[in-house]
Amino acid sequence: MILVEQAADSKLLEMVRCLEGQEDACHGIIFNLSKLDDVFRSDYQLRIALNILLDILKKIDGAIFPLAGGDVCCVVSDCEEELLHKAMFQLRYLFAEDSLTYFENGSDNPEFCYFYDLSYQYPLFVSMCHKITVTKAEDVASFQKSNVTVIGKNKDIDPFQALINDLESIDLSRAVSRQPACIISQSGKPSHVFEELSIDIDWVIKLLRRDDQAGDIGYLKSRLTPLLDHYLIRTVLSRSIIYLQHPVSFNLRLTTILGSDFERLQHVILPAKRRSVIIELSLQDLLSDWTVGVEAKKRAQEKGYRTCLDGVDIQSLPFIQPKQLGFDLIKLSATSEQARILLDRNSEALIKAIEECNPNRLIMGHCQNAMMVELGKRYGLRLFQGSYIDYLMTGSLTEKGMLV
């Protein structure tokens, strides 16, 4: 599989013409990314999409064409349809927050991508390729001009786009949260094992001095959250000698693990050091898209990282068969009410589940008070994380448990 980025439109038409008479074992896919909302059409997100396609189709003969109009076209030969549907599925998931991908009832929106079996749809595919390509110089110039956002004193600036523009140049190191996971000794003294790195969105807003736009903060947070992994990895890589000096964990979205930002980590974190890095995946993300979640876990482990399943309710542990899921670690959580119940009366089912998992592979996460630590110890856990652990480590609580 090759990626054609120079003169992609004209080269796509040339390739399609050459296929005439040889199209029996060929397929085409057109991803209508030009129809996505502007927020999902950044160069960064396009690069993730292209890398996902290249990774899935790397052993297949064919080419990927990112077109001037914003769409992406794939032409392949001798490829099982199951693999092509996997590629469509993962790109649909990448842009799942756009209404172009799914209808409100959860069914696929067919307008996101078109699939062609060229053995009988070749003329239709050729016609569509001519519709979506921009080949004349004046057409390219016209398209580029129509897609330039002019920002000036008298122009309205989309607050989200302005935020993105600022984030590309600002130092976000002060927004990096470093929350420790610790072993608690019998005397109650915490011993540092690793720290979880994340970007605190409220600090991002403060660094950008957007507090005066309080009406827009909720909107900006909702739009910015899907991009936080990108800024976390960028910041960590820029100061790797600081952030990667000791064992760390990253709690990443599934699409991040399957995308180019995660690949950038491989150039900095050498294979010999990857066992000291934990990639955390959310149980909620995993359940929302099981196939993609399993693929993300598999990729992280193949790269040599340990994996952690985050967000497992402590009372549901006996029912999820964690050993079969194949994670190296599991992070538990509990409400205060659950903690009181489990402390008042031992749960034999929970004791058995913890023994089967191996208590050393479990983390009592989200510990906001001493009762959570007491709960974990009662059931044999040794590793703890949360704002109360921050307090034991530092003697004081900073905002949101951040270590600054």
C-alpha positions, 0 to 999 in steps of 0.5 A: 500500500502506498500513500499518494500525496503529490498531485493525488487527484490527477494520479487517482484518475490516471490509476482508475483509467489504467484499471479498465479491463483489469478491475475484476479483483479490485475495490474502491472506497471513497471517504467523504471527509470533506462533508465533516464538520470543520472541527474534524477536518484538521491536518492532524486528524487527517493524518491520523485517518491516513495512518489508520488506513496505512496500518490496516492495509499495509500488506495490500496492493493499492494506493491511498489518495488524500484529495485536494477537495478534502476526501480520501480515496482508496483503490486496492486489488486482491483484498478481502472485503472483511479487511476493507470493512475493518478500515471503514469501521475504524475511520467511522469510529475516529470521527464518531462525534460527527453526525456524518458517521452515525445516525441518532439510533446508532446505525451507520450513516451511508454518506460517510463512505462509499464502497465499490466492487469494481468487478461490476461497479467500475463505471460508477466508481469512475464517474464518482472519482471525476466528481470528487477530484480537482485537477485544473490549476484554477480549480485548485486555487479556487478551492484553496481560497474558499477554504482559507479562514481569514482572521483579522481585526474585523473578522469573527473568530471561531473561539474553538479554532482560536483556541487550537491556534494558540495551543499549537504555540503555547507551552502546556507543561504547567497543564500536565497533571502528574498523579502518583500511584503508590504502595501503602505500607503497614505504617501508612507511608506511601511509596511511589511506584509510577505516576499517571500523566494527563492534561488538565483542561481547566489549566489549559483554559487558565493558561490561555486566559479564557476565564473572561469568556465564561459563557464559552468555557463549557463549549470549548471544553467539550470540543477540546477534550478529544484533542487532549491526548495529542497535546499530552504526547506533544508536551511529553515528547518535548520534555521526555528527559523529565517526564519519562525519567521514572515509570509513567502511565498514559490514559489514552483514547482508543483512537489515539492508540491506533493513530499517529501520535501514539506512533510518535512515542516509539521514536522516543521510548526505546523498546527496553524502557517500554515495560516501565510505561503503562497504557491505560484504556477506559472500560467505558471506551472498551465497551462502547466499541469492543473491536476497536478496544481489543485492537488498541490493547493489542497494539499497545502490548505488541509495542512492548507496553503494559496495559491497564483497564481503568474504571472497573467498579469494584463490585462488578469485578467478579462478573467481568472475567478480567483474566480473559481480557488480557490486561496487565493491570486493572484499576478499580473504583468504588463509591463511599456507599460501596466502601461502607458496605464492603467494609461492614461485611466481607464479600466472598465473591470479591475476595475470590475475584481478587485472588484470581486476578492477583492482588498485585495487579490491581490498583485501588483508584480514585481514592479520595479519603482514608476509607478507600485505602482501608477498603483496598487493604481489607481485600488485599490490595497494595497499590493506590491512587487518588487525591488522598494519596496525593495528600499522603505524599505531599502533605497538602492537596493542590487543585484537582490533586495536581503535583506542581 
